[in-house]
Amino acid sequence: MQLEVGGLLFVDAHVSARLEQGEGKANASFVDARRRISPEMQADSICVAGAYALFDGVESPLTQTFGLGMGGEVGADEFEQIEEFYRKRSSPVFHEVSALVDVELLLTLGDRGYRPVELSNVLCCAIDGNSVFNRPVDSPVKVRVIRAEECDQWAQTSAAGWSEYAAMSDFILAMGRNFVATAGAVAMQAEIDGVPVATGVVYIIDGVAILAGASTIPTARKRGAQSALLAARLEYAANQGCDLAMMCALPGSASQRNAQRNGFQVAYTRTKWKLFEAFR
């Protein structure tokens, strides 16, 4: 299935700031939901110079900053405030940084003892009310927004999609339950013959649709469930007035390939930086 979405985008620092800060706001909402649902985890967030510093537990992939350098100047005082936020929680310090930040910020990260530890590709596409999202009428996959009483079932389906990671099953199930409780998130599921087989979430933030929560149970893979979910979420976002959609993937991954097949382009590559005290 090909999605006929907007043409090639020119991605500059302004577009990157919209994407990075939109994702930061979405993830901050996720952390807010975690604080309500699981107060024992002591999840928290702060915003410093337009960057969202999130704590969702020491092992959570959301425990890092988003949007660093995209919403204001980040000097020594701002770095100290962010680092102290994590230091108080006995957590390592990570920053996920756009390739479109001022190069001076990268030099500062190196000077402060940060080193790159991970890369990810940000993919985006332009959408509007005229975008065409083709979903084959003869496909057995049907997609819909879940009802309030289906939240736990949706989380169970999401977790089943990661069943090969049995050691993380409790963590993944809790993540799924948190997704559907997050403000601004719309949870959808794909079904085959009325049976839930795949999940996905779309956040609507300041005209940006952020796609997350993709998961497919092993027995239903390669049947078009995620492509159908992608089309449904983009269509929903376009109807809500969004003009940009965003998702992230590891460079060269199957997720990136699927996104590009469906109208997304690689906007830029982000670098995750970790603070190593030995290099300070």
Backbone as CSV, one residue per row, in Angstrom:
resi,resn,N_x,N_y,N_z,CA_x,CA_y,CA_z,C_x,C_y,C_z
1,MET,0.835,-1.194,0.000,0.000,0.000,0.000,0.869,1.243,0.000
2,GLN,0.583,2.195,-0.875,1.296,3.458,-0.907,0.364,4.571,-0.453
3,LEU,0.859,5.458,0.384,0.092,6.605,0.829,0.463,7.800,-0.027
4,GLU,-0.532,8.441,-0.623,-0.273,9.626,-1.426,-0.351,10.840,-0.517
5,VAL,0.770,11.190,0.073,0.820,12.309,1.008,1.604,13.450,0.380
6,GLY,1.932,14.472,1.198,2.607,15.658,0.669,3.939,15.345,0.034
7,GLY,4.398,16.277,-0.839,5.662,16.092,-1.532,6.849,16.248,-0.604
8,LEU,8.031,16.244,-1.216,9.270,16.312,-0.454,9.340,17.611,0.345
9,LEU,9.633,17.482,1.622,9.727,18.628,2.511,11.157,19.142,2.592
10,PHE,11.292,20.468,2.681,12.579,21.038,3.044,12.574,21.201,4.556
11,VAL,13.412,20.441,5.232,13.417,20.437,6.694,14.531,21.334,7.188
12,ASP,14.145,22.468,7.785,15.117,23.393,8.348,14.991,23.386,9.871
13,ALA,15.686,24.310,10.519,15.668,24.341,11.985,14.273,24.616,12.528
14,HIS,13.472,25.395,11.800,12.109,25.689,12.250,11.259,24.430,12.261
15,VAL,11.327,23.663,11.181,10.560,22.411,11.119,11.054,21.444,12.188
16,SER,12.359,21.343,12.343,12.912,20.450,13.361,12.437,20.839,14.756
17,ALA,12.382,22.148,15.030,11.923,22.597,16.342,10.480,22.174,16.581
18,ARG,9.631,22.271,15.554,8.242,21.837,15.703,8.175,20.348,16.029
19,LEU,8.960,19.554,15.324,8.952,18.112,15.544,9.500,17.761,16.924
20,GLU,10.654,18.333,17.262,11.313,17.992,18.524,10.482,18.444,19.727
21,GLN,9.940,19.659,19.659,9.173,20.152,20.794,7.808,19.484,20.867
22,GLY,7.251,19.114,19.707,6.009,18.346,19.731,6.197,17.002,20.409
23,GLU,7.276,16.311,20.064,7.553,15.023,20.702,7.837,15.213,22.186
24,GLY,8.559,16.296,22.524,8.830,16.562,23.936,7.549,16.751,24.731
25,LYS,6.606,17.520,24.185,5.333,17.737,24.870,4.548,16.435,24.998
26,ALA,4.550,15.633,23.935,3.833,14.359,23.979,4.413,13.441,25.044
27,ASN,5.730,13.350,25.105,6.363,12.484,26.091,6.217,13.034,27.512
28,ALA,6.170,14.361,27.650,5.909,14.945,28.969,4.504,14.587,29.432
29,SER,3.540,14.538,28.507,2.178,14.112,28.855,2.160,12.655,29.291
30,PHE,2.981,11.835,28.616,3.099,10.433,29.007,3.616,10.326,30.446
31,VAL,4.638,11.113,30.773,5.203,11.097,32.125,4.186,11.608,33.144
32,ASP,3.391,12.601,32.765,2.335,13.074,33.663,1.345,11.953,33.980
33,ALA,0.996,11.179,32.946,0.089,10.053,33.164,0.734,9.005,34.065
34,ARG,2.008,8.758,33.866,2.723,7.798,34.724,2.675,8.245,36.185
35,ARG,2.843,9.552,36.408,2.822,10.064,37.775,1.458,9.834,38.434
36,ARG,0.392,9.953,37.652,-0.951,9.719,38.188,-1.213,8.241,38.435
37,ILE,-0.815,7.407,37.476,-1.146,5.987,37.533,-0.227,5.222,38.476
38,SER,1.061,5.559,38.459,2.058,4.825,39.251,2.893,5.804,40.070
39,PRO,2.312,6.414,41.098,3.045,7.426,41.861,4.313,6.894,42.515
40,GLU,4.360,5.585,42.727,5.548,4.999,43.360,6.791,5.129,42.480
41,MET,6.621,5.357,41.169,7.762,5.494,40.266,8.384,6.888,40.330
42,GLN,7.669,7.826,40.934,8.153,9.200,41.102,8.558,9.829,39.758
43,ALA,7.768,9.558,38.734,8.003,10.164,37.427,7.844,11.676,37.526
44,ASP,8.633,12.399,36.741,8.582,13.855,36.821,9.161,14.444,35.544
45,SER,8.935,15.744,35.342,9.474,16.426,34.177,9.661,17.902,34.486
46,ILE,10.599,18.516,33.791,10.795,19.961,33.839,11.061,20.442,32.417
47,CYS,10.830,21.716,32.181,11.142,22.315,30.891,12.170,23.415,31.123
48,VAL,13.315,23.292,30.465,14.415,24.245,30.635,14.847,24.730,29.256
49,ALA,14.719,26.024,29.012,15.118,26.618,27.726,14.488,25.881,26.548
50,GLY,13.220,25.502,26.706,12.510,24.822,25.641,12.788,23.345,25.524
51,ALA,13.671,22.795,26.358,13.975,21.363,26.350,13.176,20.675,27.444
52,TYR,12.629,19.510,27.129,11.847,18.744,28.094,12.740,17.672,28.713
53,ALA,13.001,17.804,30.012,13.782,16.808,30.741,12.799,15.903,31.466
54,LEU,12.814,14.616,31.135,11.827,13.669,31.646,12.495,12.587,32.484
55,PHE,11.815,12.207,33.562,12.248,11.052,34.352,11.062,10.111,34.455
56,ASP,11.241,8.894,33.919,10.183,7.881,33.889,10.689,6.579,34.488
57,GLY,11.665,6.682,35.396,12.341,5.509,35.918,13.706,5.393,35.265
58,VAL,14.662,4.874,36.004,16.054,4.851,35.538,16.220,4.073,34.234
59,GLU,15.425,3.019,34.028,15.601,2.172,32.851,14.722,2.585,31.675
60,SER,13.863,3.561,31.838,12.923,3.916,30.782,13.613,4.640,29.634
61,PRO,13.235,4.330,28.371,13.803,5.061,27.228,13.356,6.517,27.182
62,LEU,12.365,6.888,27.983,11.920,8.278,28.020,12.698,9.115,29.030
63,THR,13.549,8.493,29.802,14.340,9.237,30.780,15.519,9.885,30.068
64,GLN,15.260,11.079,29.567,16.231,11.847,28.801,15.597,13.199,28.499
65,THR,16.314,14.043,27.759,15.723,15.294,27.298,15.317,15.181,25.838
66,PHE,14.336,16.000,25.473,13.892,16.139,24.091,13.883,17.629,23.754
67,GLY,14.364,17.965,22.571,14.312,19.347,22.107,15.430,20.230,22.598
68,LEU,16.512,19.649,23.109,17.619,20.460,23.601,18.166,21.338,22.476
69,GLY,18.257,22.642,22.735,18.813,23.573,21.768,17.848,24.041,20.705
70,MET,16.590,23.566,20.752,15.631,23.947,19.722,14.649,25.013,20.193
71,GLY,14.684,25.365,21.478,13.713,26.321,21.995,14.327,27.470,22.767
72,GLY,15.624,27.572,22.748,16.295,28.633,23.482,17.746,28.284,23.718
73,GLU,18.523,29.284,24.095,19.948,29.071,24.320,20.157,28.212,25.565
74,VAL,21.078,27.265,25.462,21.389,26.366,26.573,22.818,26.651,27.013
75,GLY,22.937,27.341,28.144,24.245,27.667,28.677,24.571,26.830,29.901
76,ALA,25.595,27.226,30.603,26.047,26.452,31.769,24.962,26.336,32.825
77,ASP,24.223,27.416,33.088,23.172,27.373,34.111,22.072,26.385,33.742
78,GLU,21.697,26.375,32.470,20.646,25.455,32.023,21.120,24.002,32.099
79,PHE,22.357,23.754,31.689,22.888,22.396,31.800,22.928,21.948,33.264
80,GLU,23.344,22.832,34.156,23.405,22.477,35.575,22.026,22.130,36.114
81,GLN,21.009,22.893,35.712,19.654,22.626,36.182,19.163,21.256,35.711
82,ILE,19.418,20.954,34.455,18.997,19.655,33.921,19.777,18.519,34.572
83,GLU,21.081,18.665,34.689,21.898,17.598,35.265,21.552,17.361,36.726
84,GLU,21.223,18.419,37.451,20.838,18.258,38.856,19.498,17.528,38.960
85,PHE,18.604,17.777,38.012,17.316,17.067,37.964,17.539,15.557,37.930
86,TYR,18.476,15.107,37.115,18.751,13.666,37.022,19.623,13.181,38.175
87,ARG,20.535,14.013,38.615,21.419,13.628,39.718,20.605,13.308,40.968
88,LYS,19.579,14.100,41.239,18.733,13.876,42.414,17.983,12.554,42.338
89,ARG,17.844,12.045,41.146,17.097,10.796,40.941,18.022,9.620,40.647
90,SER,19.305,9.818,40.885,20.325,8.768,40.672,20.212,8.172,39.274
91,SER,19.988,9.038,38.300,19.782,8.598,36.926,20.892,9.128,36.029
92,PRO,21.312,8.349,35.027,22.234,8.885,34.028,21.565,10.019,33.264
93,VAL,22.369,10.855,32.628,21.856,12.003,31.892,22.012,11.749,30.394
94,PHE,20.874,11.794,29.687,20.869,11.616,28.243,20.187,12.811,27.585
95,HIS,20.720,13.221,26.449,20.080,14.232,25.615,19.953,13.673,24.200
96,GLU,18.753,13.719,23.629,18.568,13.329,22.221,18.529,14.614,21.408
97,VAL,19.491,14.802,20.512,19.745,16.114,19.921,19.598,16.075,18.400
98,SER,18.826,17.021,17.887,18.626,17.165,16.449,19.922,17.539,15.755
99,ALA,20.038,17.112,14.497,21.198,17.497,13.692,21.157,18.962,13.282
100,LEU,20.021,19.639,13.525,19.888,21.020,13.092,20.117,22.030,14.215
101,VAL,20.665,21.589,15.340,21.017,22.540,16.391,22.273,23.310,15.984
102,ASP,22.512,24.409,16.682,23.743,25.166,16.464,24.942,24.297,16.848
103,VAL,25.961,24.294,16.011,27.125,23.437,16.249,27.785,23.743,17.587
104,GLU,27.623,24.968,18.103,28.205,25.317,19.392,27.669,24.433,20.507
105,LEU,26.404,24.010,20.380,25.830,23.133,21.402,26.548,21.786,21.420
106,LEU,26.893,21.275,20.259,27.608,20.001,20.186,28.987,20.114,20.818
107,LEU,29.645,21.234,20.587,30.949,21.458,21.206,30.825,21.539,22.725
108,THR,29.765,22.181,23.189,29.533,22.289,24.633,29.276,20.924,25.248
109,LEU,28.508,20.093,24.561,28.251,18.742,25.064,29.572,17.985,25.246
110,GLY,30.446,18.076,24.264,31.743,17.406,24.384,32.573,17.957,25.531
111,ASP,32.558,19.276,25.680,33.335,19.904,26.746,32.819,19.517,28.136
112,ARG,31.522,19.266,28.249,30.929,18.941,29.546,31.030,17.450,29.892
113,GLY,31.599,16.650,29.006,31.788,15.238,29.310,30.775,14.306,28.674
114,TYR,29.995,14.823,27.714,29.038,13.966,27.010,29.701,13.285,25.826
115,ARG,29.243,12.069,25.530,29.703,11.334,24.366,28.500,10.725,23.654
116,PRO,28.536,10.648,22.312,27.412,10.047,21.580,27.326,8.550,21.822
117,VAL,26.089,8.052,22.011,25.909,6.626,22.302,24.864,5.960,21.410
118,GLU,24.101,6.764,20.644,23.032,6.152,19.839,22.604,7.125,18.744
119,LEU,22.165,6.570,17.610,21.612,7.366,16.519,20.184,6.919,16.228
120,SER,19.357,7.848,15.806,18.013,7.514,15.347,17.623,8.461,14.229
121,ASN,16.801,7.981,13.326,16.323,8.813,12.233,14.937,9.363,12.559
122,VAL,14.765,10.657,12.359,13.457,11.286,12.443,12.878,11.297,11.035
123,LEU,11.685,10.734,10.890,11.006,10.702,9.600,9.752,11.555,9.689
124,CYS,9.421,12.238,8.607,8.231,13.080,8.628,7.570,13.088,7.266
125,CYS,6.344,13.554,7.236,5.646,13.780,5.977,4.650,14.907,6.171
126,ALA,4.349,15.594,5.069,3.341,16.652,5.093,1.972,16.039,4.854
127,ILE,0.976,16.484,5.603,-0.390,16.013,5.434,-1.337,17.201,5.491
128,ASP,-2.513,17.013,4.912,-3.575,18.000,5.049,-4.894,17.317,4.692
129,GLY,-5.949,18.105,4.659,-7.262,17.530,4.394,-7.425,16.957,3.004
130,ASN,-6.487,17.258,2.098,-6.554,16.733,0.736,-5.686,15.496,0.535
131,SER,-4.958,15.090,1.560,-4.100,13.910,1.436,-4.955,12.669,1.208
132,VAL,-4.407,11.745,0.427,-5.119,10.502,0.111,-4.455,9.357,0.859
133,PHE,-5.246,8.620,1.621,-4.726,7.496,2.397,-5.459,6.240,1.923
134,ASN,-4.817,5.524,1.042,-5.472,4.381,0.412,-5.391,3.144,1.296
135,ARG,-6.560,2.671,1.693,-6.622,1.412,2.435,-7.418,0.414,1.595
136,PRO,-6.797,-0.687,1.141,-7.478,-1.631,0.256,-8.798,-2.119,0.855
137,VAL,-9.856,-2.037,0.069,-11.180,-2.413,0.587,-11.286,-3.915,0.828
138,ASP,-10.446,-4.692,0.141,-10.516,-6.140,0.295,-9.580,-6.671,1.376
139,SER,-8.906,-5.779,2.097,-7.992,-6.222,3.153,-8.783,-6.770,4.338
140,PRO,-8.282,-7.855,4.953,-8.964,-8.374,6.145,-8.718,-7.521,7.383
141,VAL,-7.799,-6.542,7.286,-7.428,-5.716,8.436,-8.374,-4.521,8.553
142,LYS,-8.989,-4.387,9.706,-9.848,-3.248,10.009,-9.245,-2.474,11.187
143,VAL,-9.274,-1.160,11.124,-8.674,-0.319,12.153,-9.740,0.588,12.757
144,ARG,-9.668,0.764,14.069,-10.603,1.677,14.735,-9.968,2.230,16.000
145,VAL,-10.528,3.352,16.464,-10.149,3.924,17.758,-10.769,3.063,18.849
146,ILE,-10.005,2.761,19.889,-10.550,1.909,20.955,-11.511,2.694,21.837
147,ARG,-12.403,1.947,22.488,-13.327,2.532,23.463,-12.670,2.550,24.843
148,ALA,-13.191,3.380,25.722,-12.592,3.557,27.053,-12.478,2.233,27.797
149,GLU,-13.490,1.381,27.674,-13.482,0.116,28.423,-12.517,-0.910,27.833
150,GLU,-11.886,-0.596,26.696,-10.965,-1.531,26.054,-9.501,-1.223,26.340
151,CYS,-9.249,-0.286,27.235,-7.870,0.144,27.479,-6.963,-1.007,27.910
152,ASP,-7.435,-1.835,28.832,-6.580,-2.915,29.315,-6.350,-3.958,28.227
153,GLN,-7.388,-4.251,27.461,-7.239,-5.198,26.354,-6.252,-4.677,25.320
154,TRP,-6.295,-3.352,25.037,-5.350,-2.752,24.098,-3.924,-2.905,24.615
155,ALA,-3.724,-2.658,25.906,-2.391,-2.788,26.500,-1.898,-4.227,26.418
156,GLN,-2.800,-5.190,26.632,-2.420,-6.606,26.535,-1.993,-6.953,25.106
157,THR,-2.721,-6.438,24.129,-2.356,-6.687,22.726,-1.006,-6.058,22.401
158,SER,-0.804,-4.824,22.878,0.471,-4.141,22.656,1.622,-4.947,23.241
159,ALA,1.458,-5.428,24.471,2.505,-6.213,25.126,2.756,-7.530,24.392
160,ALA,1.689,-8.139,23.859,1.844,-9.406,23.137,2.709,-9.233,21.900
161,GLY,2.723,-8.033,21.351,3.570,-7.771,20.195,5.055,-7.765,20.513
162,TRP,5.379,-7.715,21.801,6.773,-7.743,22.241,7.060,-9.011,23.053
163,SER,6.300,-10.063,22.769,6.394,-11.275,23.586,7.761,-11.938,23.535
164,GLU,8.549,-11.647,22.493,9.883,-12.244,22.427,10.825,-11.667,23.477
165,TYR,10.397,-10.565,24.118,11.188,-9.951,25.186,10.507,-10.239,26.521
166,ALA,10.452,-11.503,26.883,9.694,-11.940,28.050,10.156,-11.263,29.333
167,ALA,11.447,-10.996,29.447,11.978,-10.398,30.670,11.441,-8.987,30.890
168,MET,10.956,-8.356,29.819,10.453,-6.987,29.923,8.932,-6.917,29.874
169,SER,8.249,-8.056,30.017,6.806,-8.099,29.797,6.036,-7.173,30.726
170,ASP,6.405,-7.130,31.995,5.691,-6.263,32.944,5.889,-4.797,32.593
171,PHE,7.126,-4.450,32.237,7.425,-3.063,31.857,6.647,-2.657,30.612
172,ILE,6.599,-3.529,29.607,5.917,-3.220,28.350,4.416,-3.113,28.569
173,LEU,3.858,-3.984,29.408,2.430,-3.911,29.707,2.097,-2.601,30.404
174,ALA,2.933,-2.186,31.339,2.707,-0.915,32.028,2.816,0.256,31.060
175,MET,3.760,0.177,30.105,3.877,1.217,29.093,2.590,1.321,28.286
176,GLY,2.029,0.174,27.904,0.801,0.170,27.119,-0.356,0.792,27.870
177,ARG,-0.499,0.462,29.135,-1.573,1.048,29.941,-1.394,2.551,30.086
178,ASN,-0.130,2.970,30.130,0.151,4.395,30.273,-0.158,5.159,28.984
179,PHE,0.116,4.525,27.840,-0.172,5.162,26.551,-1.621,5.635,26.485
180,VAL,-2.544,4.740,26.823,-3.957,5.060,26.627,-4.474,6.044,27.667
181,ALA,-3.698,6.307,28.714,-4.099,7.269,29.739,-3.467,8.641,29.528
182,THR,-2.698,8.788,28.453,-1.954,10.020,28.222,-2.817,11.065,27.521
183,ALA,-2.810,12.275,28.045,-3.566,13.363,27.431,-3.053,13.636,26.025
184,GLY,-3.959,13.790,25.080,-3.579,14.069,23.701,-3.313,12.833,22.875
185,ALA,-3.343,11.640,23.483,-3.068,10.401,22.756,-4.369,9.747,22.314
186,VAL,-4.382,9.252,21.090,-5.514,8.494,20.563,-4.997,7.099,20.228
187,ALA,-5.535,6.103,20.906,-5.084,4.722,20.728,-5.981,4.010,19.722
188,MET,-5.356,3.334,18.766,-6.081,2.579,17.748,-5.600,1.134,17.751
189,GLN,-6.463,0.264,17.257,-6.051,-1.121,17.103,-6.509,-1.642,15.747
190,ALA,-5.704,-2.566,15.208,-6.051,-3.266,13.973,-6.613,-4.630,14.349
191,GLU,-7.639,-5.034,13.627,-8.293,-6.310,13.902,-8.393,-7.126,12.618
192,ILE,-8.316,-8.426,12.766,-8.571,-9.363,11.681,-9.668,-10.296,12.150
193,ASP,-10.777,-10.318,11.447,-11.956,-11.100,11.841,-12.406,-10.754,13.255
194,GLY,-12.291,-9.466,13.585,-12.737,-8.993,14.888,-11.785,-9.238,16.036
195,VAL,-10.625,-9.834,15.749,-9.643,-10.132,16.796,-8.535,-9.073,16.761
196,PRO,-8.236,-8.417,17.891,-7.161,-7.420,17.907,-5.808,-8.066,17.637
197,VAL,-5.048,-7.487,16.684,-3.759,-8.063,16.337,-2.610,-7.044,16.376
198,ALA,-2.930,-5.750,16.395,-1.869,-4.740,16.352,-2.375,-3.445,16.980
199,THR,-1.423,-2.643,17.451,-1.768,-1.392,18.128,-0.936,-0.236,17.592
200,GLY,-1.428,0.962,17.822,-0.700,2.171,17.471,-1.334,3.358,18.166
201,VAL,-0.539,4.404,18.360,-1.000,5.624,19.027,-0.639,6.811,18.150
202,VAL,-1.489,7.825,18.162,-1.142,9.098,17.544,-1.371,10.203,18.558
203,TYR,-0.352,11.034,18.757,-0.473,12.228,19.586,-0.695,13.418,18.663
204,ILE,-1.616,14.281,19.024,-1.856,15.508,18.274,-1.324,16.666,19.105
205,ILE,-0.229,17.264,18.667,0.433,18.331,19.428,0.763,19.495,18.497
206,ASP,0.070,20.618,18.670,0.383,21.842,17.922,0.499,21.606,16.423
207,GLY,-0.438,20.856,15.872,-0.453,20.612,14.435,0.484,19.522,13.964
208,VAL,1.164,18.867,14.895,2.070,17.763,14.559,1.468,16.455,15.064
209,ALA,1.417,15.463,14.210,0.969,14.128,14.595,2.184,13.266,14.876
210,ILE,2.297,12.798,16.116,3.444,11.976,16.506,2.963,10.536,16.637
211,LEU,3.562,9.650,15.858,3.140,8.253,15.809,4.018,7.415,16.722
212,ALA,3.370,6.597,17.551,4.099,5.766,18.520,3.268,4.529,18.812
213,GLY,3.797,3.687,19.715,3.039,2.539,20.207,2.808,1.432,19.208
214,ALA,3.629,1.352,18.146,3.427,0.327,17.123,3.804,-1.050,17.650
215,SER,2.886,-1.990,17.523,3.129,-3.349,17.995,2.181,-4.296,17.267
216,THR,2.696,-5.454,16.850,1.877,-6.464,16.174,2.178,-7.829,16.782
217,ILE,1.141,-8.579,17.099,1.366,-9.903,17.675,2.074,-10.778,16.633
218,PRO,2.946,-11.698,17.069,3.774,-12.455,16.114,2.993,-13.188,15.037
219,THR,1.834,-13.755,15.361,1.099,-14.558,14.388,0.418,-13.734,13.305
220,ALA,0.379,-12.417,13.486,-0.305,-11.558,12.503,0.654,-10.672,11.724
221,ARG,1.938,-10.888,11.865,2.891,-10.035,11.186,2.911,-10.303,9.678
222,LYS,3.298,-9.266,8.924,3.376,-9.313,7.465,2.014,-9.537,6.818
223,ARG,0.954,-9.027,7.479,-0.384,-9.092,6.896,-0.970,-7.691,6.686
224,GLY,-0.118,-6.672,6.822,-0.556,-5.320,6.527,-1.158,-4.559,7.685
225,ALA,-1.058,-5.109,8.897,-1.692,-4.445,10.039,-1.073,-3.089,10.333
226,GLN,0.258,-3.010,10.335,0.893,-1.728,10.662,0.714,-0.701,9.543
227,SER,0.689,-1.132,8.291,0.417,-0.190,7.209,-0.994,0.371,7.337
228,ALA,-1.942,-0.485,7.699,-3.315,-0.027,7.883,-3.419,0.929,9.065
229,LEU,-2.720,0.624,10.137,-2.709,1.519,11.302,-2.062,2.856,10.965
230,LEU,-0.998,2.821,10.180,-0.335,4.056,9.780,-1.286,4.933,8.973
231,ALA,-1.968,4.343,8.002,-2.912,5.104,7.185,-4.036,5.682,8.028
232,ALA,-4.573,4.879,8.949,-5.684,5.335,9.774,-5.277,6.488,10.685
233,ARG,-4.073,6.410,11.245,-3.624,7.472,12.147,-3.346,8.768,11.380
234,LEU,-2.752,8.641,10.191,-2.503,9.827,9.391,-3.812,10.472,8.939
235,GLU,-4.761,9.656,8.556,-6.068,10.188,8.152,-6.736,10.907,9.317
236,TYR,-6.673,10.308,10.492,-7.239,10.938,11.687,-6.554,12.281,11.947
237,ALA,-5.225,12.297,11.867,-4.474,13.518,12.138,-4.796,14.608,11.125
238,ALA,-4.896,14.240,9.851,-5.228,15.224,8.817,-6.606,15.827,9.088
239,ASN,-7.548,15.003,9.520,-8.895,15.495,9.821,-8.914,16.396,11.048
240,GLN,-7.885,16.277,11.898,-7.771,17.132,13.071,-6.997,18.424,12.773
241,GLY,-6.608,18.619,11.521,-5.930,19.845,11.131,-4.420,19.796,11.194
242,CYS,-3.822,18.628,11.391,-2.361,18.528,11.426,-1.783,18.741,10.030
243,ASP,-0.601,19.335,9.965,0.074,19.509,8.685,1.398,18.751,8.612
244,LEU,1.821,18.164,9.725,3.046,17.373,9.763,2.813,16.099,10.561
245,ALA,3.448,15.029,10.131,3.447,13.787,10.894,4.883,13.349,11.112
246,MET,5.132,12.714,12.243,6.499,12.367,12.647,6.539,10.975,13.247
247,MET,7.613,10.268,12.959,7.911,9.021,13.652,9.424,8.858,13.674
248,CYS,9.930,7.988,14.523,11.373,7.763,14.664,11.696,6.295,14.461
249,ALA,12.875,6.026,13.947,13.295,4.650,13.701,14.811,4.564,13.745
250,LEU,15.309,3.380,14.037,16.745,3.158,13.963,17.190,3.240,12.507
251,PRO,18.329,3.845,12.242,18.802,3.956,10.857,18.902,2.595,10.177
252,GLY,18.312,2.500,8.983,18.384,1.270,8.210,17.486,0.155,8.697
253,SER,16.565,0.439,9.600,15.723,-0.597,10.184,14.500,-0.898,9.316
254,ALA,13.820,-1.991,9.653,12.571,-2.335,8.963,11.523,-1.255,9.191
255,SER,11.515,-0.643,10.374,10.559,0.427,10.661,10.787,1.618,9.734
256,GLN,12.054,1.964,9.496,12.348,3.049,8.567,11.897,2.692,7.156
257,ARG,12.178,1.477,6.734,11.798,1.050,5.386,10.283,1.114,5.201
258,ASN,9.543,0.660,6.213,8.084,0.679,6.122,7.567,2.109,6.053
259,ALA,8.168,3.001,6.855,7.743,4.396,6.843,7.998,5.039,5.483
260,GLN,9.154,4.777,4.893,9.478,5.376,3.603,8.607,4.819,2.481
261,ARG,8.233,3.566,2.593,7.309,2.995,1.609,5.946,3.681,1.658
262,ASN,5.646,4.271,2.810,4.328,4.852,3.017,4.346,6.376,3.085
263,GLY,5.286,6.975,2.352,5.235,8.414,2.153,6.079,9.265,3.072
264,PHE,6.789,8.653,4.025,7.648,9.423,4.922,9.029,9.607,4.292
265,GLN,9.701,10.668,4.697,11.081,10.892,4.298,11.945,11.014,5.548
266,VAL,13.232,10.669,5.408,14.159,10.898,6.510,14.417,12.401,6.583
267,ALA,14.040,13.004,7.699,14.212,14.452,7.874,15.627,14.776,8.334
268,TYR,16.115,14.045,9.320,17.462,14.226,9.834,17.751,13.095,10.807
269,THR,18.994,12.984,11.193,19.415,11.971,12.160,19.696,12.639,13.502
270,ARG,19.160,12.070,14.552,19.421,12.573,15.898,20.530,11.759,16.548
271,THR,21.230,12.409,17.457,22.274,11.746,18.237,21.896,11.780,19.703
272,LYS,21.984,10.627,20.344,21.773,10.582,21.792,23.130,10.696,22.484
273,TRP,23.233,11.664,23.384,24.460,11.934,24.125,24.275,11.525,25.584
274,LYS,25.297,10.884,26.138,25.282,10.482,27.552,26.416,11.174,28.294
275,LEU,26.105,11.611,29.493,27.120,12.267,30.334,27.987,11.215,31.009
276,PHE,29.291,11.295,30.776,30.266,10.431,31.425,31.105,11.301,32.353
277,GLU,30.967,11.067,33.638,31.657,11.909,34.619,33.176,11.881,34.430
278,ALA,33.704,10.788,33.924,35.156,10.665,33.754,35.711,11.665,32.754
279,PHE,34.846,12.159,31.860,35.293,13.079,30.820,35.026,14.535,31.175
280,ARG,34.489,14.795,32.355,34.175,16.176,32.728,35.444,16.966,32.994
